[in-house]
Amino acid sequence: MYHPSVAIVDLGLPDGNGEDLIKDLVEDTPRPLIVLETSGNPHSRDTAMTAGTNGFLAKPITLLATFQETILGPYLQIAIRMDHGL
């Protein structure tokens, strides 16, 4: 079975509920290190964070740097905690 390190989920999935998918991902073992939500609706941030995401990407994503920072920021925080045994 495939277990991704990073998952980027749109709440507005055409064939399901993105919030349910996020909850399934964060409850999975092993949990993906980073679970992000993306949406064109900035009010979706609260829904995403409540579901268990590490971050939120507002669409449209216009800068590659924004995309990279959103993924690498939580990833580096997790790596630091793991390195310190936290």
Chimera marker file (.cmm) of the C-alpha trace (Angstrom):
<marker_set name="trace">
<marker id="1" x="0.000" y="0.000" z="0.000" r="1" g="1" b="0" radius="0.5"/>
<marker id="2" x="1.279" y="3.474" z="-0.906" r="1" g="1" b="0" radius="0.5"/>
<marker id="3" x="1.837" y="5.964" z="1.945" r="1" g="1" b="0" radius="0.5"/>
<marker id="4" x="2.701" y="9.463" z="0.705" r="1" g="1" b="0" radius="0.5"/>
<marker id="5" x="4.952" y="11.849" z="2.636" r="1" g="1" b="0" radius="0.5"/>
<marker id="6" x="2.967" y="14.854" z="1.419" r="1" g="1" b="0" radius="0.5"/>
<marker id="7" x="-0.712" y="15.041" z="0.442" r="1" g="1" b="0" radius="0.5"/>
<marker id="8" x="-2.341" y="18.121" z="-1.065" r="1" g="1" b="0" radius="0.5"/>
<marker id="9" x="-6.134" y="17.871" z="-1.017" r="1" g="1" b="0" radius="0.5"/>
<marker id="10" x="-8.753" y="20.177" z="-2.516" r="1" g="1" b="0" radius="0.5"/>
<marker id="11" x="-11.885" y="20.398" z="-0.355" r="1" g="1" b="0" radius="0.5"/>
<marker id="12" x="-14.000" y="20.629" z="-3.515" r="1" g="1" b="0" radius="0.5"/>
<marker id="13" x="-13.368" y="17.127" z="-4.851" r="1" g="1" b="0" radius="0.5"/>
<marker id="14" x="-15.650" y="16.212" z="-7.762" r="1" g="1" b="0" radius="0.5"/>
<marker id="15" x="-16.189" y="12.655" z="-6.524" r="1" g="1" b="0" radius="0.5"/>
<marker id="16" x="-16.067" y="12.969" z="-2.748" r="1" g="1" b="0" radius="0.5"/>
<marker id="17" x="-15.553" y="15.144" z="0.284" r="1" g="1" b="0" radius="0.5"/>
<marker id="18" x="-12.088" y="16.628" z="0.731" r="1" g="1" b="0" radius="0.5"/>
<marker id="19" x="-12.650" y="17.088" z="4.469" r="1" g="1" b="0" radius="0.5"/>
<marker id="20" x="-13.359" y="13.364" z="4.867" r="1" g="1" b="0" radius="0.5"/>
<marker id="21" x="-10.275" y="12.491" z="2.818" r="1" g="1" b="0" radius="0.5"/>
<marker id="22" x="-8.121" y="14.741" z="5.028" r="1" g="1" b="0" radius="0.5"/>
<marker id="23" x="-9.488" y="13.083" z="8.163" r="1" g="1" b="0" radius="0.5"/>
<marker id="24" x="-8.766" y="9.643" z="6.686" r="1" g="1" b="0" radius="0.5"/>
<marker id="25" x="-5.211" y="10.679" z="5.793" r="1" g="1" b="0" radius="0.5"/>
<marker id="26" x="-4.371" y="12.087" z="9.227" r="1" g="1" b="0" radius="0.5"/>
<marker id="27" x="-5.789" y="8.985" z="10.938" r="1" g="1" b="0" radius="0.5"/>
<marker id="28" x="-3.871" y="6.630" z="8.625" r="1" g="1" b="0" radius="0.5"/>
<marker id="29" x="-0.812" y="4.746" z="9.842" r="1" g="1" b="0" radius="0.5"/>
<marker id="30" x="1.733" y="5.876" z="8.968" r="1" g="1" b="0" radius="0.5"/>
<marker id="31" x="0.331" y="9.393" z="8.717" r="1" g="1" b="0" radius="0.5"/>
<marker id="32" x="1.688" y="11.515" z="5.862" r="1" g="1" b="0" radius="0.5"/>
<marker id="33" x="4.201" y="13.974" z="7.313" r="1" g="1" b="0" radius="0.5"/>
<marker id="34" x="2.478" y="16.890" z="5.610" r="1" g="1" b="0" radius="0.5"/>
<marker id="35" x="-1.218" y="17.164" z="4.748" r="1" g="1" b="0" radius="0.5"/>
<marker id="36" x="-2.177" y="20.423" z="3.033" r="1" g="1" b="0" radius="0.5"/>
<marker id="37" x="-5.510" y="21.689" z="1.824" r="1" g="1" b="0" radius="0.5"/>
<marker id="38" x="-6.019" y="23.959" z="-1.149" r="1" g="1" b="0" radius="0.5"/>
<marker id="39" x="-9.078" y="25.935" z="-2.085" r="1" g="1" b="0" radius="0.5"/>
<marker id="40" x="-10.204" y="29.033" z="-3.920" r="1" g="1" b="0" radius="0.5"/>
<marker id="41" x="-12.290" y="29.850" z="-0.834" r="1" g="1" b="0" radius="0.5"/>
<marker id="42" x="-10.115" y="31.488" z="1.859" r="1" g="1" b="0" radius="0.5"/>
<marker id="43" x="-12.766" y="30.616" z="4.466" r="1" g="1" b="0" radius="0.5"/>
<marker id="44" x="-11.916" y="26.929" z="3.948" r="1" g="1" b="0" radius="0.5"/>
<marker id="45" x="-8.749" y="27.389" z="6.035" r="1" g="1" b="0" radius="0.5"/>
<marker id="46" x="-10.623" y="26.799" z="9.320" r="1" g="1" b="0" radius="0.5"/>
<marker id="47" x="-12.305" y="23.658" z="7.965" r="1" g="1" b="0" radius="0.5"/>
<marker id="48" x="-8.954" y="22.334" z="6.761" r="1" g="1" b="0" radius="0.5"/>
<marker id="49" x="-7.130" y="23.018" z="10.021" r="1" g="1" b="0" radius="0.5"/>
<marker id="50" x="-9.961" y="21.456" z="12.060" r="1" g="1" b="0" radius="0.5"/>
<marker id="51" x="-9.749" y="18.345" z="9.853" r="1" g="1" b="0" radius="0.5"/>
<marker id="52" x="-6.056" y="18.034" z="10.744" r="1" g="1" b="0" radius="0.5"/>
<marker id="53" x="-4.023" y="19.646" z="7.966" r="1" g="1" b="0" radius="0.5"/>
<marker id="54" x="-0.579" y="21.143" z="8.498" r="1" g="1" b="0" radius="0.5"/>
<marker id="55" x="-1.376" y="24.114" z="6.292" r="1" g="1" b="0" radius="0.5"/>
<marker id="56" x="-3.516" y="25.781" z="3.678" r="1" g="1" b="0" radius="0.5"/>
<marker id="57" x="-2.759" y="26.919" z="0.125" r="1" g="1" b="0" radius="0.5"/>
<marker id="58" x="-5.103" y="29.560" z="-1.250" r="1" g="1" b="0" radius="0.5"/>
<marker id="59" x="-5.838" y="29.186" z="-4.963" r="1" g="1" b="0" radius="0.5"/>
<marker id="60" x="-4.761" y="30.381" z="-7.360" r="1" g="1" b="0" radius="0.5"/>
<marker id="61" x="-1.175" y="29.692" z="-6.393" r="1" g="1" b="0" radius="0.5"/>
<marker id="62" x="0.693" y="32.386" z="-8.283" r="1" g="1" b="0" radius="0.5"/>
<marker id="63" x="4.203" y="32.026" z="-6.866" r="1" g="1" b="0" radius="0.5"/>
<marker id="64" x="6.292" y="28.875" z="-6.742" r="1" g="1" b="0" radius="0.5"/>
<marker id="65" x="7.924" y="30.277" z="-3.584" r="1" g="1" b="0" radius="0.5"/>
<marker id="66" x="4.555" y="30.303" z="-1.784" r="1" g="1" b="0" radius="0.5"/>
<marker id="67" x="3.980" y="26.684" z="-2.720" r="1" g="1" b="0" radius="0.5"/>
<marker id="68" x="7.476" y="25.686" z="-1.583" r="1" g="1" b="0" radius="0.5"/>
<marker id="69" x="7.250" y="27.579" z="1.720" r="1" g="1" b="0" radius="0.5"/>
<marker id="70" x="3.879" y="26.037" z="2.519" r="1" g="1" b="0" radius="0.5"/>
<marker id="71" x="5.258" y="22.529" z="2.056" r="1" g="1" b="0" radius="0.5"/>
<marker id="72" x="8.777" y="22.986" z="3.390" r="1" g="1" b="0" radius="0.5"/>
<marker id="73" x="7.831" y="25.034" z="6.471" r="1" g="1" b="0" radius="0.5"/>
<marker id="74" x="5.897" y="22.240" z="8.239" r="1" g="1" b="0" radius="0.5"/>
<marker id="75" x="8.284" y="19.598" z="6.881" r="1" g="1" b="0" radius="0.5"/>
<marker id="76" x="11.292" y="21.349" z="8.419" r="1" g="1" b="0" radius="0.5"/>
<marker id="77" x="9.478" y="21.801" z="11.740" r="1" g="1" b="0" radius="0.5"/>
<marker id="78" x="8.717" y="18.068" z="11.840" r="1" g="1" b="0" radius="0.5"/>
<marker id="79" x="12.301" y="17.189" z="10.907" r="1" g="1" b="0" radius="0.5"/>
<marker id="80" x="13.664" y="19.401" z="13.687" r="1" g="1" b="0" radius="0.5"/>
<marker id="81" x="11.305" y="17.842" z="16.267" r="1" g="1" b="0" radius="0.5"/>
<marker id="82" x="12.269" y="14.335" z="15.132" r="1" g="1" b="0" radius="0.5"/>
<marker id="83" x="15.958" y="15.231" z="15.270" r="1" g="1" b="0" radius="0.5"/>
<marker id="84" x="15.525" y="16.382" z="18.875" r="1" g="1" b="0" radius="0.5"/>
<marker id="85" x="13.450" y="13.344" z="19.827" r="1" g="1" b="0" radius="0.5"/>
<marker id="86" x="10.270" y="15.356" z="20.410" r="1" g="1" b="0" radius="0.5"/>
<link id1="1" id2="2" r="1" g="1" b="0" radius="0.2"/>
<link id1="2" id2="3" r="1" g="1" b="0" radius="0.2"/>
<link id1="3" id2="4" r="1" g="1" b="0" radius="0.2"/>
<link id1="4" id2="5" r="1" g="1" b="0" radius="0.2"/>
<link id1="5" id2="6" r="1" g="1" b="0" radius="0.2"/>
<link id1="6" id2="7" r="1" g="1" b="0" radius="0.2"/>
<link id1="7" id2="8" r="1" g="1" b="0" radius="0.2"/>
<link id1="8" id2="9" r="1" g="1" b="0" radius="0.2"/>
<link id1="9" id2="10" r="1" g="1" b="0" radius="0.2"/>
<link id1="10" id2="11" r="1" g="1" b="0" radius="0.2"/>
<link id1="11" id2="12" r="1" g="1" b="0" radius="0.2"/>
<link id1="12" id2="13" r="1" g="1" b="0" radius="0.2"/>
<link id1="13" id2="14" r="1" g="1" b="0" radius="0.2"/>
<link id1="14" id2="15" r="1" g="1" b="0" radius="0.2"/>
<link id1="15" id2="16" r="1" g="1" b="0" radius="0.2"/>
<link id1="16" id2="17" r="1" g="1" b="0" radius="0.2"/>
<link id1="17" id2="18" r="1" g="1" b="0" radius="0.2"/>
<link id1="18" id2="19" r="1" g="1" b="0" radius="0.2"/>
<link id1="19" id2="20" r="1" g="1" b="0" radius="0.2"/>
<link id1="20" id2="21" r="1" g="1" b="0" radius="0.2"/>
<link id1="21" id2="22" r="1" g="1" b="0" radius="0.2"/>
<link id1="22" id2="23" r="1" g="1" b="0" radius="0.2"/>
<link id1="23" id2="24" r="1" g="1" b="0" radius="0.2"/>
<link id1="24" id2="25" r="1" g="1" b="0" radius="0.2"/>
<link id1="25" id2="26" r="1" g="1" b="0" radius="0.2"/>
<link id1="26" id2="27" r="1" g="1" b="0" radius="0.2"/>
<link id1="27" id2="28" r="1" g="1" b="0" radius="0.2"/>
<link id1="28" id2="29" r="1" g="1" b="0" radius="0.2"/>
<link id1="29" id2="30" r="1" g="1" b="0" radius="0.2"/>
<link id1="30" id2="31" r="1" g="1" b="0" radius="0.2"/>
<link id1="31" id2="32" r="1" g="1" b="0" radius="0.2"/>
<link id1="32" id2="33" r="1" g="1" b="0" radius="0.2"/>
<link id1="33" id2="34" r="1" g="1" b="0" radius="0.2"/>
<link id1="34" id2="35" r="1" g="1" b="0" radius="0.2"/>
<link id1="35" id2="36" r="1" g="1" b="0" radius="0.2"/>
<link id1="36" id2="37" r="1" g="1" b="0" radius="0.2"/>
<link id1="37" id2="38" r="1" g="1" b="0" radius="0.2"/>
<link id1="38" id2="39" r="1" g="1" b="0" radius="0.2"/>
<link id1="39" id2="40" r="1" g="1" b="0" radius="0.2"/>
<link id1="40" id2="41" r="1" g="1" b="0" radius="0.2"/>
<link id1="41" id2="42" r="1" g="1" b="0" radius="0.2"/>
<link id1="42" id2="43" r="1" g="1" b="0" radius="0.2"/>
<link id1="43" id2="44" r="1" g="1" b="0" radius="0.2"/>
<link id1="44" id2="45" r="1" g="1" b="0" radius="0.2"/>
<link id1="45" id2="46" r="1" g="1" b="0" radius="0.2"/>
<link id1="46" id2="47" r="1" g="1" b="0" radius="0.2"/>
<link id1="47" id2="48" r="1" g="1" b="0" radius="0.2"/>
<link id1="48" id2="49" r="1" g="1" b="0" radius="0.2"/>
<link id1="49" id2="50" r="1" g="1" b="0" radius="0.2"/>
<link id1="50" id2="51" r="1" g="1" b="0" radius="0.2"/>
<link id1="51" id2="52" r="1" g="1" b="0" radius="0.2"/>
<link id1="52" id2="53" r="1" g="1" b="0" radius="0.2"/>
<link id1="53" id2="54" r="1" g="1" b="0" radius="0.2"/>
<link id1="54" id2="55" r="1" g="1" b="0" radius="0.2"/>
<link id1="55" id2="56" r="1" g="1" b="0" radius="0.2"/>
<link id1="56" id2="57" r="1" g="1" b="0" radius="0.2"/>
<link id1="57" id2="58" r="1" g="1" b="0" radius="0.2"/>
<link id1="58" id2="59" r="1" g="1" b="0" radius="0.2"/>
<link id1="59" id2="60" r="1" g="1" b="0" radius="0.2"/>
<link id1="60" id2="61" r="1" g="1" b="0" radius="0.2"/>
<link id1="61" id2="62" r="1" g="1" b="0" radius="0.2"/>
<link id1="62" id2="63" r="1" g="1" b="0" radius="0.2"/>
<link id1="63" id2="64" r="1" g="1" b="0" radius="0.2"/>
<link id1="64" id2="65" r="1" g="1" b="0" radius="0.2"/>
<link id1="65" id2="66" r="1" g="1" b="0" radius="0.2"/>
<link id1="66" id2="67" r="1" g="1" b="0" radius="0.2"/>
<link id1="67" id2="68" r="1" g="1" b="0" radius="0.2"/>
<link id1="68" id2="69" r="1" g="1" b="0" radius="0.2"/>
<link id1="69" id2="70" r="1" g="1" b="0" radius="0.2"/>
<link id1="70" id2="71" r="1" g="1" b="0" radius="0.2"/>
<link id1="71" id2="72" r="1" g="1" b="0" radius="0.2"/>
<link id1="72" id2="73" r="1" g="1" b="0" radius="0.2"/>
<link id1="73" id2="74" r="1" g="1" b="0" radius="0.2"/>
<link id1="74" id2="75" r="1" g="1" b="0" radius="0.2"/>
<link id1="75" id2="76" r="1" g="1" b="0" radius="0.2"/>
<link id1="76" id2="77" r="1" g="1" b="0" radius="0.2"/>
<link id1="77" id2="78" r="1" g="1" b="0" radius="0.2"/>
<link id1="78" id2="79" r="1" g="1" b="0" radius="0.2"/>
<link id1="79" id2="80" r="1" g="1" b="0" radius="0.2"/>
<link id1="80" id2="81" r="1" g="1" b="0" radius="0.2"/>
<link id1="81" id2="82" r="1" g="1" b="0" radius="0.2"/>
<link id1="82" id2="83" r="1" g="1" b="0" radius="0.2"/>
<link id1="83" id2="84" r="1" g="1" b="0" radius="0.2"/>
<link id1="84" id2="85" r="1" g="1" b="0" radius="0.2"/>
<link id1="85" id2="86" r="1" g="1" b="0" radius="0.2"/>
</marker_set>
